[in-house]
Amino acid sequence: MNPAIETHELRKVFGTKPAVNGLTLRVEQGEVFGFLGPNGAGKTTSIKMLLGLTAPTSGHAWLLGQPLGNRAALARIGFLPEHFRFQDWLTAAEFLELHGQLYGMPAPELKNRIDQLLERVGLAEFRRAALRTFSKGMLQRIGLAQALLNHPLLVCLDEPTSGLDPVGRRLVRDMIHELRQEGTSVFLNSHLLSEIEVTCDRVAFIRHGEVVRLLDLAALPAGQITVTIRANGITPQALQALSQWCSQPRMEAETLILTLPSEAALPDITRSLVANGVDVYSLTPQRMSLEDIFIETVGKDGGL
């Protein structure tokens, strides 16, 4: 099967400044893929290139096995932009009908699909209300319905939970799970890392328009942990002895912080510290969250 998305050294330069610099990644069909990075990392520009909204400066990319701009492939893609500008004089049903007509959907199929999606996003009772009367969260919901109107094989969602309350975020999460079960690929950009962590199969971290790390989220439960050790008398020799388990131990006052692949080495680390004259008062392991990994990967300042 062709991947849903494949890019090779995709670049976009505005003037002399690269917004996307050598983006190479692969998203499989039926996969929920998170696209993560700080503000200004090139996430939205990357999505715009994939969807033909801006032309790449160089590089190559394919959607659903077809080169960028292929009309048949684009007809099987749904998109919810972060900053949408909908025709607010239309009602919810008219808005979806317009987009369905642009897709060339037959009228009976389109009517059934509109009814189904309005019900699914909790807007059935507002089908005749003008979009200008909608709250930001309601607009986000109708935008999600629009992105799913054409039974897409690939859905690109740019900050889909922006402006949603917890109920709305749960609805988006459930719909993404349903799309995965149907074999639909989802390419998801979001700053809500807790949502990404429970939704995505894999994530890519990008910085300065380049992928700096790929992560399989299924490996997180058995993956890296942070260990906070409260101790006294930590010497350079004691830190050096820890290098066999952790390449970059950090000291914060009398607290030692280690990043480890698992808990297996904790007894040996404790014995090493004691053997080097360190008084160990407490040792607290904690599985790294996606937020911890994000900060470790791109830095607190986003690498800017």
Secondary structure, DSSP 8 states (H G I E B T S, - for coil): ---SEEEEEEEEEETTEEEEEEEEEEE-TT-EEEEE--TTSSHHHHHHHHTTSS--SEEEEEETTEETT-HHHHTTEEEE-SS----TTSBHHHHHHHHHHHHT--HHHHHHHHHHHHHHTT-GGGTTSBGGG--HHHHHHHHHHHHTTT--SEEEEESTTTT--HHHHHHHHHHHHHHHHTT-EEEEE-S-HHHHHHH-SEEEEEETTEEEEEEEGGGSTTS-EEEEEEEE---HHHHHHGGGT-SS-EEETTEEEEEES-STTHHHHHHHHHHTT-EEEEEEEEE--HHHHHHHHH-TTTT-
